[in-house]
Amino acid sequence: MMKIYFDDVEINQNAYMSISNNYSLFSDTFFLGSVTSREYNIKLNKDYITNTPNAISLKENDAIIDILEIDNIKENEDSNNYSLTDKMLNFNFNYDASEIINTSESKSVSLLEILNDICTKANITNGITKLENDIDVTWYDNEITAREYISYIAELQASYAYIDETGKLKFSKQKKVSKKTIDFDLLGDYKIGEYHKISRVVYEMGAVKYEFGDETYNTLYIRNDNPFIVNQEQIEYIYNNIVDFEFYSFETTKCPLYNDVKVGDIITFTDGTNNYPTIVQYSRTYNGGWTGSYKLNIKSTKQENTEHKGMEQRFKRLKIKVDRDMNEIKQEVEETKENVNNIELLSTQLVQNVNEFMLSVKRTGTNNLLKNSVMFAYNDGIPSEWEVSEVGILDISSNTESITAGCVSGHSFTLKGKTVRQRVFVKVDSENETEKVYYSFSTKIKKDVTGTCYIKIYNANEEYLIELLSGQSAFYSRYEITTLLPTDNYYDIEFYGSEDSNATFTDNMFSIGEYAITWSQANGEIMNTQVNINLDGVLVKSSIYQGDYTIMSPLEFAGYSNINGIITKVFSLNKDTTQVKKLKAEDEITMDPIKIVPITEGEIQGWAFVPSGRRDIL
């Protein structure tokens, strides 16, 4: 028997209408360090709801199966729909480790100490008491979210992170032993996909490359942005814990579900002769008992393509040293295998002042080729530079939630049955290797478990797609399409979200380069929620009155206001003429040789026309 509790108070059983639950570690790529949440949608009869809870917990046979945070509540005429996630959501804040590092006598802390501090700040119990692949940490970055920190640390443990049924943070290694064997006769429709087996692990960052194993089967690429990787022993540990891990992509429409089988476990489907192990991911509904299906559709075991062409051949050894006491970065290059740009690099040393280096980075121009990429600039709901479909709803807004989730821009747009599109002009690919220009795209998406959304990058000859289907959700998750070599001189970049998806897009970045980079504005743009500056001029919007704004451009200097639902030009400067819709003068209006002044006392009140040089009107 399922029981639902609002803040520890059981609700009436007659309120239950439907309960669904989805939990996936991966979409189409296998990687280590997953930090996904369990997602629920609970529909309850409104007649039995007396309060809005801070948290909802589920019990089955009086045992807690989940403690959940409310992500969204949609009120309908007869029911309330509660979108819920587990407490992994609590880690969506930028984490600053400076307090514990600076107060430590050694000015360093372990990864376990960082985990403990993160959990304390998130009000989550840390269920992890020991890390086998641990290091001492002497630095911190308060622009990285706590959730990303957890992902980095979990990757080093060859694990994924999850919140258990009691609300504790836990790590679990990818198990190699099957938890259950299920006969094909018990399944509905099913589909057997590709076979995967890890035989090689690679970490590559610039000229630094650590690898173990061989290319007999699949290679697992470790994230090259993991800041806690400092030596090859860490990669060897991951390799020893993941080598020979094997699984099939496998999908069923109907399957027995077992409470003792958790997401990430291995189950094996069999026809009596052949066995097909797969990683547990499920979508299920409750109707007196759980029914549902398993789905794992892995296309790649690469976290991302970290291949750096030619770097291995150029440098035998590269050392990077950070002297934090002297505030210097030292980079030493020794012994080259080939001449780079016709300069012999036998032994060089580059010393850069950290502060000067950071200042120079801030001064460099941005290279986002998407103009108005998060729609700071818009009039009456229509964003400049974008083509917008007529059907559906486009919501553009300032988004503080995205900042707490680690996004940069703080602005986003939500599509509900609507499509937006922008054309970006690019350089056509060349057969000459030295003339090739690569392009990369990245975005961050928030999506409900319902509905679909996609981003499509295409021209007349090619098409690339990022797609989230019904049953898949995201919380400002990052998606990338990299190393694009255009076959035409343009790309159309198209965003779509179905009516029930609540698909929200932010930090949209299309730039030159093989690898996706952090969001920035387009060249010449300086935009926020109130001021937009670009090549066309300056637009200042009202933060109080929606639809009111002032434009200063080569074509006009004018002010607009929302009057009775219509955007109306209320003043403009046209050469030597100023035009206004209404004019209010406090004291007087002067145009030599006369002026108009008010008479507000006496028997006769009104306007008096007098010589502009006079100080009195009597």
C-alpha positions in Angstrom: 0.0 0.0 0.0 1.4 3.4 -1.1 1.0 6.3 1.4 1.7 9.9 0.6 2.7 12.4 3.4 2.6 16.2 3.2 5.2 17.4 5.7 4.9 14.1 7.7 1.1 14.2 7.7 -0.6 11.4 5.7 -3.1 12.6 3.1 -6.5 10.9 2.4 -6.2 7.8 0.3 -9.2 9.0 -1.8 -6.9 11.9 -3.1 -4.8 9.5 -5.2 -5.3 9.9 -8.9 -2.0 8.9 -10.5 1.7 8.5 -9.6 4.5 8.2 -12.1 8.3 7.9 -11.6 11.2 8.2 -14.0 14.9 7.7 -13.1 17.7 7.7 -15.6 21.5 8.1 -15.1 22.2 8.5 -18.9 20.5 9.7 -22.0 22.5 8.5 -24.9 26.1 8.6 -23.5 27.7 6.4 -20.8 29.9 8.3 -18.4 31.0 8.4 -14.8 29.9 11.0 -12.2 26.1 11.1 -13.0 24.2 13.4 -10.6 20.7 13.0 -11.9 17.5 13.1 -9.7 14.6 10.8 -9.4 11.5 12.5 -10.9 7.9 12.0 -9.9 4.6 13.3 -11.1 1.8 12.9 -8.6 -1.8 13.9 -9.5 -4.1 14.4 -6.5 -7.8 15.2 -6.2 -8.1 18.9 -5.2 -11.1 18.2 -2.9 -8.8 16.4 -0.4 -5.9 19.0 -0.5 -5.9 21.4 2.4 -2.4 22.8 2.3 0.7 23.2 0.1 3.5 21.1 1.6 7.2 22.1 1.8 8.1 18.4 1.1 6.4 15.2 0.1 7.4 11.7 1.2 6.3 8.3 0.0 6.0 5.1 2.0 5.2 1.7 0.7 4.3 -1.0 3.3 5.2 1.6 5.9 8.8 1.8 4.6 10.1 5.1 3.2 10.8 4.8 -0.5 11.5 8.5 -1.2 11.7 12.0 0.3 11.0 14.6 -2.3 11.4 18.3 -3.1 8.6 20.2 -4.9 9.9 21.4 -8.3 6.5 22.7 -9.6 2.8 22.6 -8.9 0.2 23.0 -11.6 -3.3 23.6 -10.4 -6.2 22.4 -12.6 -10.0 22.6 -12.0 -10.3 19.2 -10.4 -6.7 18.3 -9.4 -3.2 19.4 -8.5 -0.2 18.0 -10.4 3.0 17.9 -8.3 6.3 17.7 -10.2 8.9 16.4 -7.7 12.5 15.4 -7.5 14.7 13.9 -4.8 17.0 16.2 -2.7 19.8 16.3 -5.4 18.1 19.6 -6.2 19.5 21.0 -3.0 23.0 21.0 -4.5 22.1 23.5 -7.2 24.1 26.4 -5.7 27.6 27.8 -6.3 29.9 26.3 -3.8 32.8 28.2 -2.1 35.4 26.1 -0.4 37.5 29.0 0.7 36.2 28.9 4.3 37.4 25.4 5.1 40.6 25.7 3.0 41.7 29.0 4.5 41.0 27.9 8.1 42.9 24.6 7.7 46.3 24.7 9.3 47.8 23.1 6.2 45.8 25.3 3.8 44.5 22.1 2.2 41.6 19.8 2.7 40.6 16.4 1.3 37.9 15.7 -1.2 35.9 14.0 1.7 36.1 17.2 3.7 34.8 19.1 0.7 31.9 16.7 0.4 31.1 17.0 4.1 31.1 20.8 3.8 28.9 20.8 0.7 26.4 18.5 2.4 26.3 20.7 5.5 25.6 23.8 3.3 22.9 21.9 1.4 21.3 20.5 4.6 21.9 17.0 3.3 23.3 14.1 5.3 26.6 12.8 3.8 26.3 9.0 3.6 29.9 8.7 2.3 32.4 8.1 5.0 35.5 7.2 2.9 36.9 8.0 -0.6 39.4 5.6 -2.0 40.6 8.0 -4.8 41.2 11.0 -2.6 43.6 14.0 -2.9 44.5 17.1 -1.0 42.9 20.3 -2.4 44.5 23.7 -2.0 42.3 25.8 -4.3 38.6 26.7 -4.8 36.3 28.1 -7.4 33.1 29.6 -6.2 31.6 29.7 -9.8 31.3 25.9 -9.8 28.1 24.5 -8.5 28.0 22.0 -5.6 26.4 19.5 -7.9 29.3 19.8 -10.3 31.8 19.3 -7.5 29.9 16.1 -6.5 30.0 14.9 -10.1 33.8 15.5 -10.4 34.4 13.6 -7.1 32.1 10.7 -8.1 33.9 10.3 -11.4 37.2 9.8 -9.6 35.5 7.0 -7.6 34.4 5.3 -10.8 30.9 5.9 -9.5 27.6 7.8 -9.9 26.0 9.9 -7.2 22.5 9.5 -5.9 20.2 10.4 -3.0 19.0 7.3 -1.2 15.5 6.8 0.1 16.3 8.4 3.5 17.6 11.6 1.8 21.4 10.8 2.2 24.0 11.5 -0.5 25.6 8.2 -1.7 28.1 7.0 -4.3 27.8 3.7 -6.1 30.3 2.1 -8.4 29.0 0.6 -11.7 28.4 -2.9 -10.6 29.5 -5.8 -12.8 27.4 -8.5 -11.3 23.7 -8.9 -12.4 21.1 -8.3 -9.7 18.3 -10.2 -11.6 17.8 -12.4 -14.6 14.5 -11.9 -16.5 13.2 -14.2 -19.2 12.0 -12.8 -22.5 8.7 -14.5 -21.9 7.9 -12.0 -19.2 8.4 -9.0 -21.4 6.1 -7.0 -23.7 7.8 -5.6 -26.8 11.5 -5.3 -26.5 14.5 -4.1 -28.5 18.1 -5.2 -28.2 20.6 -2.4 -29.0 24.4 -2.1 -29.3 26.9 -4.0 -27.1 29.3 -2.0 -25.1 32.4 -3.1 -23.1 35.0 -0.9 -21.5 38.5 -1.9 -22.4 40.3 1.4 -22.3 40.2 4.6 -20.2 41.7 7.9 -21.4 42.2 11.3 -19.8 43.6 14.0 -22.1 44.1 17.7 -21.4 46.4 19.6 -23.7 49.6 17.7 -24.0 48.9 15.7 -20.8 47.5 12.3 -21.6 46.9 9.3 -19.3 45.6 6.1 -20.7 45.2 2.5 -19.6 44.0 -0.6 -21.5 43.6 -1.2 -25.2 41.1 -0.4 -28.0 39.7 -4.0 -28.3 36.3 -2.7 -27.3 35.1 0.8 -26.1 37.1 3.7 -24.7 35.8 5.7 -21.8 37.0 9.3 -21.9 37.3 11.0 -18.5 36.2 14.6 -18.5 39.0 17.0 -19.3 37.4 19.7 -17.2 37.6 17.7 -13.9 39.8 20.0 -11.8 40.7 17.2 -9.3 42.7 15.1 -11.7 46.3 15.7 -10.9 48.1 12.4 -11.7 47.9 9.2 -13.7 47.4 7.0 -10.6 43.8 8.5 -10.4 43.1 7.3 -14.0 44.6 3.9 -13.3 42.2 3.6 -10.3 39.2 4.4 -12.5 40.4 1.9 -15.1 40.9 -0.9 -12.6 37.3 -0.4 -11.3 35.6 -0.1 -14.7 37.6 -2.3 -17.1 35.5 -5.2 -18.6 32.2 -3.5 -17.5 29.8 -4.6 -20.2 26.2 -3.9 -21.1 23.7 -3.8 -24.0 21.4 -1.0 -24.9 18.0 -2.6 -24.2 14.4 -1.3 -24.2 11.2 -2.9 -23.0 7.6 -1.7 -23.1 6.5 -3.9 -20.2 8.6 -5.7 -17.6 8.4 -7.0 -14.0 9.8 -4.4 -11.6 11.6 -5.3 -8.3 12.0 -3.0 -5.3 15.4 -4.4 -4.6 16.7 -3.5 -8.1 18.0 0.1 -8.1 18.9 2.4 -10.9 22.5 1.7 -12.0 22.2 -2.0 -11.1 22.8 -4.6 -13.8 19.9 -6.9 -14.8 20.1 -9.6 -17.4 17.5 -10.4 -20.0 17.7 -13.9 -21.5 16.1 -16.1 -24.1 17.5 -19.2 -22.4 20.5 -19.3 -24.7 21.8 -15.7 -25.0 22.2 -13.2 -22.1 21.8 -9.4 -22.5 23.0 -7.5 -19.4 21.9 -3.9 -19.2 22.0 -0.9 -16.8 18.7 -0.3 -14.9 16.8 2.8 -15.9 13.1 2.9 -15.6 9.8 4.6 -16.2 7.0 3.4 -14.0 3.5 4.1 -12.7 1.7 3.1 -9.5 -1.7 1.4 -9.6 -1.8 -0.6 -6.4 1.7 -1.8 -7.5 4.4 -0.6 -9.8 4.3 -1.3 -13.5 6.6 0.1 -16.1 9.5 -0.4 -18.5 13.3 -0.3 -18.7 15.1 1.8 -21.3 18.8 2.2 -21.9 19.8 3.6 -25.3 23.6 4.2 -25.2 25.2 5.4 -28.5 28.6 6.2 -27.1 30.9 5.6 -24.1 32.6 8.9 -24.6 31.8 11.7 -22.1 33.1 14.1 -24.7 35.6 14.1 -27.5 38.8 15.3 -25.9 41.1 14.4 -28.8 43.7 17.2 -29.4 45.1 16.7 -32.9 48.8 16.9 -33.1 49.5 17.7 -29.5 51.0 14.3 -28.7 53.5 14.7 -31.6 54.5 18.3 -30.6 55.5 17.9 -27.0 57.2 15.2 -25.1 56.5 16.7 -21.8 54.6 19.7 -20.6 54.7 20.9 -16.9 52.4 23.5 -15.5 53.2 24.8 -12.0 51.1 27.2 -10.0 53.0 29.1 -7.4 50.2 30.7 -5.3 52.6 32.3 -2.8 54.4 34.2 -5.6 51.1 34.7 -7.6 52.7 33.1 -10.7 51.9 30.5 -13.3 55.0 28.7 -14.7 54.8 26.7 -17.8 57.8 24.6 -18.9 58.2 22.9 -22.2 61.1 20.5 -22.8 62.2 18.6 -25.9 60.0 18.9 -29.0 59.5 16.1 -31.5 58.9 18.5 -34.3 59.3 22.1 -35.2 56.2 24.1 -34.2 55.7 27.2 -36.4 59.4 26.8 -37.4 60.6 27.7 -33.9 62.7 25.2 -31.9 61.2 24.8 -28.4 64.1 23.0 -26.8 63.8 24.6 -23.3 61.5 27.5 -22.7 59.9 28.9 -19.7 56.9 31.2 -19.6 56.1 33.2 -16.5 52.9 35.0 -16.3 51.5 37.1 -13.5 48.1 35.5 -12.5 46.4 38.9 -12.1 47.6 40.3 -15.4 46.6 37.0 -17.1 43.1 37.2 -15.7 42.8 40.9 -16.7 43.9 40.2 -20.2 41.2 37.4 -20.5 38.5 39.8 -19.3 39.6 42.4 -21.9 39.4 40.0 -24.9 36.3 40.3 -27.1 33.6 37.7 -27.0 32.9 35.4 -29.9 29.3 34.2 -29.6 28.0 34.2 -33.1 24.4 34.0 -31.9 23.1 37.5 -31.5 20.8 38.3 -28.5 21.4 34.7 -27.6 19.3 34.7 -24.4 16.9 37.3 -25.6 17.8 40.2 -23.4 16.5 42.5 -26.2 12.9 42.2 -27.1 9.9 44.4 -27.8 6.3 43.4 -26.9 7.5 39.8 -26.5 9.3 39.7 -29.9 13.1 39.1 -29.5 15.4 41.0 -31.9 17.5 39.0 -34.3 15.1 36.0 -34.0 12.5 34.5 -36.3 9.5 33.5 -34.2 6.7 31.1 -35.2 3.1 32.4 -34.9 1.7 29.5 -32.8 2.5 28.8 -29.2 3.8 30.8 -26.3 7.3 32.4 -25.8 8.1 33.5 -22.2 11.3 35.7 -21.9 12.4 36.4 -18.3 15.2 37.2 -15.9 16.1 33.8 -14.3 17.7 33.8 -10.8 17.1 30.1 -10.5 19.4 29.4 -13.4 22.2 31.3 -11.7 21.9 29.1 -8.6 22.2 26.1 -10.9 25.5 27.3 -12.3 24.4 29.2 -15.4 26.1 32.5 -16.4 23.7 34.8 -18.3 20.8 34.9 -15.7 18.3 35.2 -18.5 16.3 32.6 -20.4 13.4 31.9 -22.7 10.7 29.2 -22.4 8.9 27.7 -25.4 5.4 26.2 -25.1 4.4 24.9 -28.5 6.6 27.5 -30.2 9.7 27.6 -32.4 12.4 30.3 -32.6 15.1 30.4 -35.1 18.2 32.4 -36.0 20.5 32.2 -39.0 24.3 32.4 -38.4 26.7 32.8 -41.3 29.9 30.6 -41.2 32.9 29.7 -43.3 32.4 26.7 -45.6 34.8 23.8 -44.8 38.1 23.7 -46.7 40.0 20.7 -47.9 43.2 22.5 -46.8 43.7 21.4 -43.1 45.3 24.7 -42.2 42.3 26.7 -43.5 39.6 24.6 -41.7 37.4 26.5 -39.3 35.5 24.5 -36.6 32.4 25.6 -34.9 30.8 24.5 -31.6 27.4 25.0 -29.9 26.4 24.6 -26.3 23.2 25.3 -24.3 21.7 24.7 -20.9 18.1 23.3 -20.7 15.5 22.9 -18.1 12.6 20.6 -19.0 9.7 18.9 -17.3 9.4 15.1 -17.6 6.4 15.7 -19.9 6.5 16.9 -23.5 9.4 17.1 -25.9 12.0 19.7 -26.9 14.8 20.0 -29.4 17.6 22.2 -30.7 18.4 21.7 -34.4 21.4 23.1 -36.2 21.1 22.7 -40.0 21.6 24.0 -43.5 20.6 22.6 -46.9 23.2 19.8 -46.6 23.4 18.7 -43.0 21.5 18.5 -39.7 22.5 18.1 -36.1 20.0 17.5 -33.3 19.8 17.7 -29.5 16.5 16.2 -28.4 14.7 15.5 -25.1 11.7 13.2 -25.4 8.7 12.6 -23.2 9.9 10.9 -20.0 13.2 12.7 -20.1 13.8 15.8 -18.0 16.6 18.2 -17.3 17.5 20.8 -14.7 19.8 23.3 -16.5 21.8 20.4 -17.9 24.5 21.3 -20.4 24.3 20.0 -24.0 26.9 20.4 -26.7 27.4 19.9 -30.5 31.1 20.3 -31.3 33.7 20.1 -34.1 31.2 21.3 -36.8 32.6 21.7 -40.3 30.0 23.6 -42.3 29.1 22.4 -45.8 27.3 25.6 -46.6 27.9 29.2 -45.6 25.2 29.3 -42.9 23.5 27.4 -40.1 19.9 27.8 -39.0 19.8 27.3 -35.2 16.3 26.3 -34.2 14.8 25.9 -30.7 11.5 24.1 -30.0 9.5 23.1 -26.9 6.1 21.4 -26.9 3.2 23.0 -25.0 3.6 20.7 -22.0 7.4 20.6 -21.8 8.0 23.9 -20.1 11.3 23.8 -22.0 13.6 26.6 -20.9 16.8 27.5 -22.7 19.7 29.6 -21.4 23.5 30.2 -22.0 23.1 29.5 -25.7 26.6 29.8 -27.3 27.7 29.3 -30.9 31.3 30.0 -31.4 34.4 29.3 -33.5 36.5 26.4 -32.2 36.5 22.6 -31.8 35.3 22.7 -28.2 32.3 24.4 -26.6 33.1 27.3 -24.3 31.4 29.2 -21.5 28.6 31.5 -22.5 29.3 35.1 -23.4 27.5 37.8 -25.4 28.0 38.5 -29.1 30.7 40.9 -30.2 29.5 44.4 -29.8 26.6 43.4 -27.4 26.3 44.7 -23.8 23.0 43.5 -22.6 21.1 42.9 -19.4 17.4 43.0 -18.4 17.2 46.8 -18.6 20.0 48.0 -21.0 20.7 46.6 -24.4 23.7 48.0 -26.4 24.6 46.5 -29.8 25.7 47.7 -33.2 22.2 49.2 -33.8 22.3 51.5 -30.8 21.1 51.6 -27.2 17.8 50.4 -25.8 16.8 51.1 -22.2 13.8 49.2 -20.9 11.7 49.9 -17.8 12.1 47.5 -15.0 8.7 48.6 -13.6 6.5 49.3 -16.6 6.4 46.4 -19.0 6.6 47.6 -22.6 8.1 51.0 -21.9 11.5 51.7 -23.4 13.8 54.3 -24.9 15.8 53.9 -28.1 18.9 55.8 -29.2 20.1 54.7 -32.6 21.4 56.1 -35.9 17.8 56.2 -37.1 16.0 57.7 -34.1 16.1 58.9 -30.5 12.6 58.0 -29.2 10.6 56.8 -26.3 7.8 54.2 -26.4 5.2 53.2 -23.9 2.5 50.5 -23.6 -0.7 52.5 -23.8 -4.0 50.5 -23.6 -2.1 47.4 -24.8 -0.6 49.2 -27.8 3.2 50.1 -28.0 3.1 53.8 -28.9 5.8 56.3 -29.7 5.4 59.0 -27.1 8.3 61.2 -28.0 10.9 61.4 -30.7 13.7 63.7 -31.9 13.6 64.2 -35.7 16.4 66.5 -36.9 15.4 69.9 -35.5 11.9 68.9 -34.4 10.9 67.2 -31.1 7.6 65.5 -31.3 5.6 64.4 -28.2 2.3 62.7 -27.6 1.6 64.6 -24.4 3.5 67.5 -22.8 3.4 68.6 -19.1 5.3 71.8 -18.0 5.6 72.5 -14.3 6.2 76.3 -14.4 6.3 77.8 -17.9 6.8 77.4 -21.6 9.1 79.9 -23.3 9.5 80.7 -27.0 11.1 84.1 -27.5 9.7 86.8 -27.6 6.9 85.4 -25.4 6.4 82.8 -22.7 3.3 81.1 -21.3 2.9 81.1 -17.5 0.1 79.8 -15.3 -2.2 82.0 -13.3 -3.4 79.9 -10.3 -4.7 82.6 -8.0 -7.4 85.3 -8.2 -10.7 85.5 -9.9 -9.4 84.7 -13.3 -7.2 81.6 -13.6 -5.6 80.1 -16.7 -2.6 80.9 -19.0 -1.0 84.3 -19.6 1.1 85.1 -22.7 3.7 87.6 -21.6 7.1 88.9 -23.0 9.7 86.4 -22.3 11.9 89.0 -20.6 9.3 89.9 -18.0 9.4 88.5 -14.5 5.9 89.4 -13.5 2.5 89.2 -15.2 0.6 91.9 -13.4 
